[in-house]
Amino acid sequence: MNAKTKESIMGYLFLSPAMVILGLFLFLPTLLSIYYAFTNYYLLTPGATTFIGLENFKKLFSDPLFMQSLKNIGQFVIFIIPLQLGLALSLALLVNNNRKSTIFFKIAFFAPVVMSLVVVSVLWLVLLNPSSGLINSMLDLIGINPQPFLTSPKQAMYVIIIVSAWQGAGYQMLIFLAGLQNIPSSLYEAASIDGASKWKQFINITLPMLKPTSILILTTTLIDAFKLVIQPMVMTQGGPLNSTLTPVYYIYRTGFTDRSVGYASSITVIFGAIIIIFTLLQRKLTGDEGYYE
């Protein structure tokens, strides 16, 4: 056995624990979900499971709750992407210097990221209480009537969008900050000598140099946005009037509350395909593939 073969075997041995974990918790569940999507698997009577073909999918595309959940997640994605990324970039630009005072702001802006989403949701649930919440008390001080917030079908999703952007922006801020600090200072010095304003430097230097970082953040944020579940589960339970019901929460509710694992699996398969399509579309539109080539 030569040295190259020994190195290859050693490499596979080091990879094997990770591959076993991926197989058990990613590949196997994926394959089981695809299989169960074509069955009538009910959680309490697994022995009575039979193959029913495309019946779950036929039911799915005429399911008003599933269509409502797609509409809700579409609304969430459309608003959260520009809001969270814009906030993250603004915070990164704010703390992008070597002053010691910025350490405090970096920690403060990143703190919500390390907090549990359940804790964050409960905190905002208290703050947004229509009758005794701090937010309505502050609005009352400036002459604005108390708002229903999470109890209003028109406001609930927008509140969840704001809470989600506040909680997640700190993570994207750090990635943007790393990208900003990798931009050579000589580019800004040359632009200043040529008389370029700060705004022109931002448009012509900062944004183009941040393209690979921005694409990475956009892709991860898009995927995370589609997986929204904790905030509506804790704050609204999908209400009011299903205005915050998301596909992932609907999958959870169908599979574990209604115990219809087969039908929940069909939702998973379709929704997973939608995420893949949107991710590929986003890469095409942003020129991701062409950039790295």
C-alpha positions as CSV (number, residue, x, y, z in Angstrom):
1,M,0.0,0.0,0.0
2,N,1.6,3.3,-1.1
3,A,1.6,6.5,0.8
4,K,-1.1,8.1,-1.3
5,T,-3.5,5.3,-0.7
6,K,-2.8,5.5,3.1
7,E,-3.5,9.2,3.1
8,S,-6.8,8.6,1.2
9,I,-7.9,6.0,3.7
10,M,-7.0,8.2,6.6
11,G,-8.9,11.1,5.1
12,Y,-12.0,8.9,4.7
13,L,-11.7,7.7,8.3
14,F,-11.7,11.3,9.5
15,L,-14.7,12.1,7.3
16,S,-16.7,9.0,8.3
17,P,-18.2,10.4,11.6
18,A,-19.5,13.5,9.8
19,M,-20.8,11.3,6.9
20,V,-22.6,9.0,9.4
21,I,-24.3,12.0,11.1
22,L,-25.3,13.5,7.8
23,G,-26.6,10.2,6.7
24,L,-28.7,9.7,9.8
25,F,-30.0,13.2,10.2
26,L,-30.2,14.6,6.7
27,F,-30.1,12.0,3.9
28,L,-32.2,9.3,5.6
29,P,-35.0,11.7,6.7
30,T,-35.1,13.2,3.2
31,L,-35.5,9.8,1.6
32,L,-38.2,8.8,4.2
33,S,-40.1,12.0,3.6
34,I,-40.1,11.4,-0.1
35,Y,-41.4,7.8,0.5
36,Y,-44.0,8.8,3.0
37,A,-45.3,11.5,0.7
38,F,-46.8,8.7,-1.4
39,T,-48.5,6.9,1.5
40,N,-51.3,7.5,4.0
41,Y,-49.0,7.1,7.0
42,Y,-50.8,8.0,10.2
43,L,-48.6,8.4,13.3
44,L,-50.8,6.4,15.6
45,T,-51.3,3.4,13.2
46,P,-48.0,3.0,11.3
47,G,-48.8,-0.6,10.6
48,A,-51.8,0.3,8.4
49,T,-49.7,2.4,6.0
50,T,-50.5,1.9,2.3
51,F,-49.2,3.3,-0.9
52,I,-51.7,5.9,-2.3
53,G,-49.7,7.4,-5.2
54,L,-50.3,11.1,-5.9
55,E,-53.4,11.5,-3.7
56,N,-51.5,13.6,-1.1
57,F,-50.3,16.0,-3.8
58,K,-53.7,16.3,-5.3
59,K,-55.1,17.2,-1.9
60,L,-52.2,19.6,-1.3
61,F,-52.8,21.8,-4.3
62,S,-56.4,22.3,-3.4
63,D,-55.6,22.9,0.3
64,P,-56.5,26.6,1.2
65,L,-54.3,26.5,4.3
66,F,-51.2,25.4,2.3
67,M,-51.9,28.2,-0.2
68,Q,-52.3,30.7,2.6
69,S,-49.0,29.6,4.1
70,L,-47.2,30.1,0.8
71,K,-48.7,33.5,0.5
72,N,-47.6,34.4,4.1
73,I,-44.0,33.1,3.6
74,G,-43.8,35.0,0.3
75,Q,-44.8,38.2,2.1
76,F,-42.2,37.5,4.8
77,V,-39.4,36.8,2.3
78,I,-40.1,39.9,0.2
79,F,-39.9,42.2,3.2
80,I,-37.3,40.5,5.4
81,I,-34.5,40.3,2.7
82,P,-34.1,44.1,2.0
83,L,-34.9,45.0,5.6
84,Q,-32.5,42.7,7.3
85,L,-29.6,43.0,4.8
86,G,-30.0,46.8,4.7
87,L,-29.9,47.0,8.5
88,A,-26.9,44.6,8.7
89,L,-24.9,46.6,6.2
90,S,-25.8,49.9,7.9
91,L,-24.6,48.5,11.3
92,A,-21.4,47.1,9.7
93,L,-20.6,50.5,8.2
94,L,-21.3,52.1,11.6
95,V,-18.8,49.9,13.5
96,N,-16.2,49.6,10.7
97,N,-13.4,51.4,12.5
98,N,-10.7,50.6,15.0
99,R,-12.0,52.7,17.9
100,K,-12.3,50.8,21.2
101,S,-15.8,52.2,21.7
102,T,-17.1,50.1,18.7
103,I,-16.5,46.9,20.6
104,F,-19.5,47.7,22.8
105,F,-21.7,48.3,19.8
106,K,-20.5,45.1,18.1
107,I,-21.5,43.1,21.2
108,A,-24.8,45.0,21.6
109,F,-25.8,44.4,17.9
110,F,-24.8,40.8,18.0
111,A,-26.3,39.9,21.3
112,P,-29.8,39.1,19.9
113,V,-28.3,36.5,17.6
114,V,-27.0,34.4,20.4
115,M,-30.3,34.5,22.3
116,S,-32.8,31.7,21.8
117,L,-35.5,32.5,19.3
118,V,-38.1,31.3,21.8
119,V,-36.7,33.8,24.4
120,V,-36.7,36.6,21.8
121,S,-40.3,35.8,20.8
122,V,-41.6,35.7,24.4
123,L,-39.8,39.0,25.1
124,W,-41.4,40.7,22.2
125,L,-44.7,39.1,23.0
126,V,-44.6,40.9,26.4
127,L,-43.5,44.2,24.8
128,L,-46.2,44.1,22.2
129,N,-49.1,43.2,24.5
130,P,-52.0,45.3,23.3
131,S,-53.2,46.3,26.8
132,S,-50.1,46.4,29.0
133,G,-47.1,46.3,26.6
134,L,-44.3,48.8,26.7
135,I,-44.5,49.6,23.0
136,N,-48.2,50.8,23.3
137,S,-47.3,52.7,26.4
138,M,-44.6,54.6,24.4
139,L,-47.0,55.2,21.5
140,D,-49.5,56.6,23.9
141,L,-46.9,59.1,25.2
142,I,-46.6,60.6,21.7
143,G,-50.4,60.6,21.0
144,I,-50.8,57.4,19.0
145,N,-53.6,55.1,19.8
146,P,-52.8,51.6,21.1
147,Q,-52.2,49.1,18.3
148,P,-53.4,45.5,18.2
149,F,-50.0,44.3,16.7
150,L,-50.0,40.5,16.9
151,T,-53.8,40.2,17.4
152,S,-54.4,41.9,14.0
153,P,-54.4,39.9,10.8
154,K,-53.1,43.0,9.0
155,Q,-50.3,43.8,11.4
156,A,-49.1,40.4,12.8
157,M,-46.9,39.4,9.9
158,Y,-45.2,42.8,9.7
159,V,-44.5,42.6,13.4
160,I,-42.9,39.2,13.0
161,I,-40.8,40.6,10.1
162,I,-39.5,43.5,12.2
163,V,-38.7,41.2,15.2
164,S,-36.9,38.7,12.9
165,A,-34.9,41.4,11.2
166,W,-33.9,42.8,14.7
167,Q,-32.9,39.4,15.9
168,G,-30.9,38.2,12.9
169,A,-29.2,41.4,11.6
170,G,-26.3,41.1,14.0
171,Y,-25.1,37.9,12.3
172,Q,-25.1,39.4,8.8
173,M,-23.5,42.5,10.3
174,L,-20.4,40.5,11.3
175,I,-20.1,38.9,7.8
176,F,-20.4,42.3,6.2
177,L,-17.9,43.7,8.6
178,A,-15.4,41.0,7.6
179,G,-16.0,41.9,3.9
180,L,-15.5,45.6,4.6
181,Q,-12.2,45.0,6.4
182,N,-10.9,43.0,3.5
183,I,-11.3,45.9,1.1
184,P,-7.8,47.5,0.5
185,S,-7.6,51.0,2.0
186,S,-5.5,52.1,-1.0
187,L,-8.6,52.1,-3.1
188,Y,-10.3,54.6,-0.8
189,E,-7.1,56.7,-0.7
190,A,-6.8,56.8,-4.5
191,A,-10.5,57.7,-4.8
192,S,-10.1,60.5,-2.2
193,I,-7.1,61.9,-4.1
194,D,-9.3,61.9,-7.3
195,G,-11.9,63.9,-5.4
196,A,-14.6,61.2,-5.0
197,S,-17.1,61.8,-2.3
198,K,-17.9,59.3,0.4
199,W,-21.1,58.4,-1.4
200,K,-19.3,57.7,-4.7
201,Q,-16.7,55.7,-2.8
202,F,-19.5,53.6,-1.4
203,I,-21.2,53.1,-4.7
204,N,-18.1,52.5,-6.8
205,I,-15.8,50.7,-4.4
206,T,-17.6,49.3,-1.3
207,L,-20.6,47.7,-3.0
208,P,-18.7,46.0,-5.9
209,M,-16.0,44.7,-3.5
210,L,-18.8,43.3,-1.2
211,K,-20.4,41.3,-4.0
212,P,-19.2,37.8,-3.0
213,T,-20.1,38.6,0.7
214,S,-23.5,40.0,-0.3
215,I,-24.3,36.9,-2.4
216,L,-23.4,34.6,0.5
217,I,-25.5,36.6,2.9
218,L,-28.4,36.8,0.4
219,T,-28.4,33.0,-0.2
220,T,-28.3,32.1,3.5
221,T,-30.9,34.7,4.5
222,L,-33.2,33.6,1.8
223,I,-33.1,29.9,2.9
224,D,-33.4,30.9,6.6
225,A,-36.4,33.1,5.7
226,F,-38.3,30.2,4.1
227,K,-37.7,28.2,7.3
228,L,-39.6,30.6,9.5
229,V,-41.4,28.7,12.2
230,I,-40.4,29.6,15.8
231,Q,-41.7,33.2,15.8
232,P,-45.2,32.5,14.6
233,M,-45.4,29.3,16.7
234,V,-44.6,31.2,19.9
235,M,-46.1,34.6,19.2
236,T,-49.3,33.9,17.2
237,Q,-49.7,30.1,16.8
238,G,-50.2,30.8,13.1
239,G,-53.0,33.3,13.7
240,P,-54.9,35.5,13.7
241,L,-57.0,34.0,10.9
242,N,-53.9,32.0,9.7
243,S,-52.2,35.3,8.7
244,T,-48.9,34.1,10.1
245,L,-49.2,30.4,9.2
246,T,-46.0,29.4,7.4
247,P,-45.3,26.2,5.5
248,V,-42.8,24.8,8.1
249,Y,-45.3,25.5,10.9
250,Y,-48.0,23.9,8.8
251,I,-45.8,20.8,8.3
252,Y,-45.2,20.6,12.0
253,R,-48.9,21.0,12.9
254,T,-50.0,18.5,10.3
255,G,-47.4,15.9,11.2
256,F,-47.4,16.1,15.0
257,T,-50.8,17.7,16.0
258,D,-53.0,16.1,13.3
259,R,-50.5,13.1,13.1
260,S,-50.9,12.9,9.3
261,V,-47.3,12.1,8.6
262,G,-47.9,11.1,4.9
263,Y,-49.7,14.4,4.1
264,A,-47.0,16.4,6.1
265,S,-44.3,14.6,4.0
266,S,-45.9,15.7,0.8
267,I,-45.9,19.3,2.0
268,T,-42.3,18.9,2.9
269,V,-41.4,17.6,-0.6
270,I,-43.2,20.4,-2.5
271,F,-41.9,23.1,-0.2
272,G,-38.3,21.8,-0.4
273,A,-38.5,21.9,-4.2
274,I,-39.8,25.5,-4.0
275,I,-36.8,26.5,-1.8
276,I,-34.4,24.8,-4.2
277,I,-36.0,26.6,-7.2
278,F,-35.9,30.0,-5.5
279,T,-32.2,29.5,-4.4
280,L,-31.2,28.6,-8.0
281,L,-33.1,31.5,-9.4
282,Q,-31.5,33.9,-6.9
283,R,-28.0,32.6,-7.9
284,K,-28.9,33.1,-11.6
285,L,-30.3,36.7,-11.0
286,T,-27.4,37.8,-8.9
287,G,-24.8,36.4,-11.2
288,D,-23.4,34.1,-8.5
289,E,-22.2,31.3,-10.8
290,G,-20.7,33.7,-13.4
291,Y,-18.9,35.6,-10.6
292,Y,-17.1,32.6,-9.2
293,E,-16.3,31.2,-12.6
